[in-house]
Amino acid sequence: MNQGGYQMNHSAEAVHHEGHEAWSTSAWPVVISFGILALSFAFMLQFVYELQLAAIIALGISLPLIIGGIAGWTSEGMGEGEGESLSFACMGWFILAETMIFLAVFVAYWYGRLGAPMWPLPGSVPLPLLIPVIMTVTLVTSSLTIHKVQDYVKEGNSSGAVKWLLLTILLGGAFLGMTGYEWAHLIGEGFTIKTNLFGTVLYSITGLHGSHVLVGLCIFLAGLIPVMKGNMSVGFWRTAGLYWHFVDIIWFFVVSQVYFW
């Protein structure tokens, strides 16, 4: 009796250990890290050394590494079981860490703005106010659509989940497209990241937020094919939805502080 109980406990511990080991030995974070490193080199080469060709090459190396790494890491998180609950808990800690990064940027902005003798600073241009309103509506709508995806996943309705997921991806892509359009418009008027403190803040904060939107879209695209095949991973989409809601909430701070203050 005792021997049988020992064997059962030993097997349970082995499964428990294997689950943790499978979750913690992924190579994809290393791939993403090298992609982020190459991305930082791209910014340095462009804005510090003004070597445009080298910056484009570095960007061409970084984007496939980042996007492919996110897609690969996401696919590993599509399994059932303990990994799903672990991923949801870890996402909470990740969001906390990312909040601190955004908070540091906002504090630098508040310190510079409140200490400036005048605002807007010389060289600034009026920001378009209609575009950020449309972007806000778009992102809020995408939070509603990803919630519908979670509902359909829970029901096991693959076709419904795919339709709402495609709509979410479309809305997220539209948001990034509007960010790019706004940047092109402002740069065309001569307002760049080097113009003054406000230019540095504007491009840094919106770029940082846009990078998080891009990560979310990569997660959704990586999860799209499994959903189309009927892999309805409730825990995965619960975690992905949590991340997307975080991106949405951060945008409210961005739009209120940068555009309407």
N, C-alpha and C positions, 0 to 999 in steps of 0.2 A: 504494500500500500504506500509506504513512504517512498520506496524506490520509484513507483509509478508517478507519484506526485512530484518527485524531484525531476523526473524526465520531462513532465509537462511544463514545469516552471522553467527548466533549462531551454526547452523548445521556444517558449514564449519570449524568454530573454534573447534568444538567438534571432528571432524574427524582429524583435524590438531593436536590436543592435543593427541588423541588416537594413531596417528602414532608415535609421539615422545615417548609416554609412552611405547608402545610396543617395541620400539627400545632400550629404555634406561633401561629396567628392566630385562635384561637377567641375568641368574645365571651362565652362562658358563664362563665369565671372572673370577669368584671366583674359579671355578673348575681348570682353567688353572693356576691361581695364586698359589693354593696349590700344583699343579704339579711342578711348577717351584721351589717352596720352597723345596719340597722333592728332586728335582734334585740337588739343592745346597747342601743339606745334603749328597747326594750320593758322590759328589765331595769332600766334607770335610772329610767324613769318609774314603774315599779311599786315598787321597793324604796327609792329615794332620795326621789322626790317624791310617792309614794303617789297617783298619778293613774291609777286602774285603767282607766278608759275609754280614755285615751290609750295606755296600755300594750297594751290589747287591739287597738287599731287598728294600732299599730306591729307587734305580733305577727302580725296578719292580713296585713300587707304583707310581712313578712320570710319567713314560711314558704313561700308560693308562689314567691318568688324563689329561695330556697335549694333547695327540692325541684325546681323546674323547671330551675334551673341545673345541678344535679347530674345530672338526667335527660338534659338536652341535651348536657352535656359527655360523659356516659357513652356516648350514642349515637354521638358522634364517634369514640370509641375502639373501636368495634366492628369497624372495618375490618381487613383483613389486611395484612400486610407489616411494614415497618420500624416503624410506629407502635406495634405490639404490644410489640416488644422494648424500645422506648424507654419505653413506659408502665410496664413491669415494673421497669426500672432506676430510673425516676423515683419509683415507689412506694416503693422502698427508701429513698430520700432523704426522701420525705414521712414515712415511718414514723419515721425518725431524728429529724426535726424535731418530730413529735408526741410522741415519747418524752421529749424535753427539756421540753415543756410539762407533761406529767404529772409528770415528775421534780421540776419547780419547785414544783408544788402539794404533792407528797408531802414535800419538804424543809421547806416552810413548816409542814406538819402535824407532822412529827417535831420540829422546833424548838420549836413551841408546846407540844406534849405533854410532851416531856422537860423543858422549863423550867417547866411548871406546878407549883404547890405541891401540888396534889391532882388526881386524875383518877378518875372523871369529874367534869367541872366542874359547879358548881351550875346547875340548870335542865335538865340532861341527863335523858333518859329511857332505859330499857333498850331496846336495839335487838332486833327480832325476829331470831332466828338460823335459823329454818327456811326463811324466804323466800330469804335469800341462798344457802343450800345448793341449793334448787330452781333458783334462777336460774343457779347455776354449772353444774348438770347440764344445764340447757336450753341454755346457751351452748356448752358442750363438745360436746353432741350436734349443734348447728348447724354446728360446725366439721367434724364427720364427714360431715354431709350435703352441705356445700358441696364437700368432697373427692369425694364421689360424683358431684356435678354435673360436676366437671372430668373424671372418668373417662369419663362418658357422652359429654361433648363430644368428647373425644379419639377415642372410638369412632364418633362421628357419629350417636349414638342420640338423636334429638331428644325423643322421648316420655319416655325415661328421665330425661333431663336436666331436662325440665319438671317431672316429678313430684318429683324430689329438690330442685329449686329452690323449688317451692311449699312444700315441707316446711321448707326453710331459712328462707324468708320468714315462715312461720307461727311457727317457733321464735323468730326474732328479734323478731317482733311480741309474742309472749308475754312475752319478757324485758322489753321496754319497758312492757308492761302491768303486770307485777309491780313494776317500778320506780315507776310512777305510783301503784299501790295502796299501796306502802310509804310514799311521800311523803304521800299523803292520810291514812294512819293516823297518822304522826308529827305532821303539822301539826294533825290533830284533837286530839292530846294537848298541843298548845301548844308543840311543839318545832319551831322554824322556823330559817331561815338566820340570823336576827338574835339567836337565843337566847344563844349563846356561841360560842367558837372551834370547838368540836366540831360544832355545827350548821352553821357556815359551811363547814367542811371536808367534812362529810357531803354536803351538797347540792351543793357545788362539784364534788367529785370524781365522785360518781355522776351528776350532771348532765352533766359533761364527757364521761364515758364513754358515757352514754346518747345524747348528740349524735353520737358516732362510730358507735354502733349504728344510729341513724336514717340516717346517711349511707350505711352499708352496705346497709340495706334499700332506699334510693332507687336505689343502683347495681343491686341485684338486680332491682328492679321495672322499671328501664329496660332491663335486658338480657333480661327475660322474653319480651317480644314477639318480638325477633329470634330467640331460641331456638325459640319456637313456630313461626316461619316457616322454621326450618332453617338459620339463620345460626349455624353452630357455630364461633365465634371462640375458638380454643384459647388464644391469648395473652391475650385480654381476661379470660377466666375464671381464668386462671392469676394475673393481677394482682389481680382481685377476691378470689380465695381468699386471697392473701397478706395483703391488707388485713384480711379477716375473722379470720384467725388472729392478727393483731396485736391486734385488739379483744378476742379471747378471752384472750390472754396478759395484757393490761393488767388485765382483770377479776380475775385471780388476785391481783394486787397490791392491787387495791381491796378485795376481800373479806377478804383476810388482814390488811391493815393497819387497815381501818376497822371491820370487824365482829368479828373474832376476836382482836384485840390488846387 
